[in-house]
Amino acid sequence: MSGVGVREFDQILRRVRFCDYLSVAQLYLRDNFLLERPLSPNDIKPRLLGHWGTCHGINVAYANTAMAFGNNPDFMFVLGVGHGFPALQANLWYDGALAKVNPRATLDYDGLAYICRNFSWPDGFPSHASPFTPGVITEGGELGYALANSYGVALGHPEKIIAVLIGDGELETATALDSLNLRNILDSGKNGKVLPILHLNGYKISAPSLYARKSERELNEMIRGFGYTPLWIYGDNPEDFQNALKKPVDSPFYILKTEKGATGPNRHQDAHQIPLKNPMTDEMELRELEKWLKSYKFDELFNQESGITK
Ligand SMILES: Cc1ncc(C[n+]2csc(CCOP(=O)(O)OP(=O)(O)O)c2C)c(N)n1
């Protein structure tokens, strides 16, 4: 992991803002992707389908781990296929990984318009990760396997580093919870390093998650009981995240505490899928969506002529 400082923190923040904007744009927009003119009902997709609430946390985890390990070709970021596909797709597009398998997903305005228009769209991209997504071979969005899959990737490959984001609801599945035991048999020099990150955003679809209702002490004791060292990261400050990743501890287990729906118009149980439900027909929601999109100041991050300014 290379040294990171103020410049890198700024790059992380810009990348997160970029991918947050792109997540919202994919969910809502069929046109006017750079808000060249005031948002109108015709710019909105008629059927809104996808997961927003978890996207900011995914973008934070993705940007921070990419900054810390992204130069290492043996690094991999693993996300359960049921989680926040707009955020995953935004990051894959940003890194150029999507363009490698899909020539239309170019890193310019046309590519941006293509991925936004075709998200959750007939004959376009599905609303969840699918085999059209680089690095994904399954379909269906079933949560629970990310940690087991990560240990599987590490098996017999000591050079690999795998950061895996696990939802706090996902950790309620028997598969995810029992996969914590894999540390006992696979945490050795013969296998790669698995870096679990629990995304503690407090909620599942609309109900609170069990783990968010435990005290920090209780959660720490549980994590320690599985042999990991818990390391807390509160919110989206890149310096805190990078410091946590640098801590030289045995079997780290990161707990990323975010607010579900962060940076969006509402939070927690209202934020899981589509926080503003009727912007096509409700003028107030349309203006709220416009305000939300503008809050990312995307024109500072992307230019129609020159593309991404990193
Ligand atoms: C095995 C399984 N059961 C149920 C679902 C339906 N589901 C989709 S997202 C979700 C909530 C997941 O909560 P969490 O892991 O906390 O994710 P986040 O809050 O970050 O969206 C559920 C239950 C699923 N995808 N897979």
Ligand as a Chemical Component Dictionary entry (heavy atoms), coordinates in Angstrom:
data_LIG
# 
_chem_comp.id                   LIG 
_chem_comp.type                 NON-POLYMER 
_chem_comp.pdbx_formal_charge   1 
_chem_comp.three_letter_code    LIG 
# 
loop_
_chem_comp_atom.comp_id 
_chem_comp_atom.atom_id 
_chem_comp_atom.alt_atom_id 
_chem_comp_atom.type_symbol 
_chem_comp_atom.charge 
_chem_comp_atom.model_Cartn_x 
_chem_comp_atom.model_Cartn_y 
_chem_comp_atom.model_Cartn_z 
_chem_comp_atom.pdbx_ordinal 
LIG C1  C1  C 0 -30.710 -14.121 0.361  1  
LIG C2  C2  C 0 -31.449 -12.822 0.081  2  
LIG N1  N1  N 0 -32.550 -12.539 0.806  3  
LIG C3  C3  C 0 -33.225 -11.383 0.569  4  
LIG C4  C4  C 0 -32.805 -10.525 -0.405 5  
LIG C5  C5  C 0 -33.616 -9.267  -0.697 6  
LIG N2  N2  N 1 -32.830 -8.100  -0.287 7  
LIG C6  C6  C 0 -32.284 -7.278  -1.211 8  
LIG S1  S1  S 0 -31.421 -6.024  -0.516 9  
LIG C7  C7  C 0 -31.842 -6.541  1.026  10 
LIG C8  C8  C 0 -31.375 -5.780  2.229  11 
LIG C9  C9  C 0 -29.961 -6.042  2.512  12 
LIG O1  O1  O 0 -29.584 -5.290  3.619  13 
LIG P1  P1  P 0 -28.079 -4.948  3.848  14 
LIG O2  O2  O 0 -27.260 -6.170  3.669  15 
LIG O3  O3  O 0 -27.974 -4.242  5.155  16 
LIG O4  O4  O 0 -27.747 -3.993  2.630  17 
LIG P2  P2  P 0 -27.932 -2.403  2.496  18 
LIG O5  O5  O 0 -28.628 -1.875  3.694  19 
LIG O6  O6  O 0 -26.535 -1.875  2.393  20 
LIG O7  O7  O 0 -28.724 -2.234  1.235  21 
LIG C10 C10 C 0 -32.609 -7.674  0.999  22 
LIG C11 C11 C 0 -33.153 -8.372  2.186  23 
LIG C12 C12 C 0 -31.663 -10.868 -1.156 24 
LIG N3  N3  N 0 -31.193 -10.075 -2.122 25 
LIG N4  N4  N 0 -30.987 -12.035 -0.884 26 
# 
loop_
_chem_comp_bond.comp_id 
_chem_comp_bond.atom_id_1 
_chem_comp_bond.atom_id_2 
_chem_comp_bond.value_order 
_chem_comp_bond.pdbx_ordinal 
LIG C1  C2  SING 1  
LIG C2  N1  SING 2  
LIG C2  N4  DOUB 3  
LIG N1  C3  DOUB 4  
LIG C3  C4  SING 5  
LIG C4  C5  SING 6  
LIG C4  C12 DOUB 7  
LIG C5  N2  SING 8  
LIG N2  C6  DOUB 9  
LIG N2  C10 SING 10 
LIG C6  S1  SING 11 
LIG S1  C7  SING 12 
LIG C7  C8  SING 13 
LIG C7  C10 DOUB 14 
LIG C8  C9  SING 15 
LIG C9  O1  SING 16 
LIG O1  P1  SING 17 
LIG P1  O2  DOUB 18 
LIG P1  O3  SING 19 
LIG P1  O4  SING 20 
LIG O4  P2  SING 21 
LIG P2  O5  DOUB 22 
LIG P2  O6  SING 23 
LIG P2  O7  SING 24 
LIG C10 C11 SING 25 
LIG C12 N3  SING 26 
LIG C12 N4  SING 27 
# 
